[in-house]
Amino acid sequence: MDKKAKKRLDVINKKLQTLRPRLTGAKQQADDPSEIEELESEITKLETEAAKLKAS
């Protein structure tokens, strides 16, 4: 894994650390149903990218 990929993986992990609690909070207080879908899709996208970076 090169330096650039490692840095990107660090950024992804930091984003995931903030998005997961936001998703939990949004599920507990479902004021805006589209927010839950947006957070879930963002988390899925970041997890997929992280998996690709780890595989390379």
C-alpha positions as CSV (number, residue, x, y, z in Angstrom):
1,M,0.0,0.0,0.0
2,D,1.5,3.3,-1.0
3,K,1.5,6.5,1.0
4,K,-1.4,8.0,-0.8
5,A,-3.6,5.0,-0.4
6,K,-2.7,4.8,3.3
7,K,-3.6,8.4,3.8
8,R,-6.9,8.0,2.0
9,L,-7.7,5.0,4.1
10,D,-7.1,7.1,7.3
11,V,-9.4,9.8,6.0
12,I,-12.1,7.2,5.2
13,N,-11.8,5.7,8.7
14,K,-12.2,9.1,10.3
15,K,-15.3,9.9,8.3
16,L,-16.8,6.5,9.2
17,Q,-16.2,7.2,12.9
18,T,-18.3,10.3,12.6
19,L,-20.9,8.9,10.3
20,R,-21.8,5.8,12.2
21,P,-22.9,7.6,15.4
22,R,-24.8,10.1,13.3
23,L,-26.7,7.2,11.6
24,T,-27.5,5.7,15.0
25,G,-28.9,9.1,16.2
26,A,-30.9,9.6,13.0
27,K,-32.4,6.1,13.4
28,Q,-33.4,6.9,17.0
29,Q,-34.9,10.2,16.1
30,A,-36.3,9.8,12.6
31,D,-37.2,13.4,11.7
32,D,-36.0,13.1,8.1
33,P,-36.2,9.7,6.6
34,S,-34.0,10.7,3.6
35,E,-31.2,11.5,6.0
36,I,-31.0,7.9,7.1
37,E,-30.8,6.8,3.5
38,E,-28.1,9.3,2.7
39,L,-26.0,8.3,5.7
40,E,-26.3,4.6,4.9
41,S,-25.3,5.1,1.3
42,E,-22.3,7.3,2.3
43,I,-21.2,4.7,4.8
44,T,-21.6,1.9,2.2
45,K,-19.6,3.9,-0.4
46,L,-16.8,4.6,2.0
47,E,-16.6,1.0,3.2
48,T,-16.4,-0.2,-0.4
49,E,-13.6,2.2,-1.1
50,A,-11.8,1.2,2.0
51,A,-12.1,-2.5,1.0
52,K,-10.7,-1.8,-2.4
53,L,-7.7,0.1,-0.9
54,K,-7.0,-2.7,1.5
55,A,-7.1,-5.2,-1.3
56,S,-4.5,-3.3,-3.4
